[in-house]
Amino acid sequence: MGHMPIRSYLEDRAAFEPEAITAMSQAFEQACTALAITASQKHERTVIATRIIDLARTGVVDAKALRDRVLLETRSPP
């Protein structure tokens, strides 16, 4: 199935279906790429992963929707 980068940020993996974890991982990787966040930027990656997990808990489990929400929030002024 491939590498699931979001897994290391999940405290309760049982809370999500495998398909949701796949979508979350895709959204996470795509968001980090779009924001030019590298693997060495641990804090920034944690922030993105946490936001994706929070959104997924509300029922958003589509990779594109998750990525787009995170990018919109990240790029919006406070």
C-alpha positions, 0 to 999 in steps of 0.5 A: 500500500505504500508509506503512510506519513500521517500515521506517525501523527495519529495517536488513535489509528483505530479511529479511522478507516484505512481509506481515510488514513490513505486520504489523510496521508495524501492530503498531508504530503500534497499540502506540505509540498504546496507549502514547501515544507520539507521533512526537516521542518518537524514543527510545521509538519506537525501543525499540518498533520494535526489540522488534517487529523482534526478535519478528518475527525469532523468527517472530511476524509477526501484527500483533495478537500482536506488539502484544499482546506488546509491550504486555504487556512494556511494562506488566509490572513488571521 
